[in-house]
Amino acid sequence: MFGNPLYLFLSGRRQAIPINGWALEFLTVDQWRDLTSEVSASSAPFFYLAANNRELVQSKAPAIIEYLERNFEILSINERGTWYRRRE
C-alpha cells in the first residue's frame, strides 16, 4: 500500500511487506530496491497506490508499476488513487 495507512488499518489487514508506503519520498536507493523485491514477492490480494505517489513510484521503481499492471486489475480508481485486485 503506497498511500494513507488509515486504509490499511480500516481494512483489518496486516501490512504485506516490511517497508511501509506512507513516506516514500524519504526512502534511500537501497530501500527502493528492497521495496521492488518485496512488492513482487508479496502475495497481497489488493494493492493501493495513492495518486500523489504514482509519479514518484514510476520514477524511482518503474518495475513496481509494471508488476502491478501485469499481475493486478484495477478495482477502483478516483482522484485520490487506485485500488488494484490480484488477477486470478
Buried (B, 14 or more C-beta within 10 A) or exposed (E): BBBBEEBBEEEEEEBBBEBEBBEBEEBEEEBBBBBBEBBBEBEBEBBBBBEEBBEBBEEBBEBBBEBBEEEBEEEEEEEBBBBBEBEE
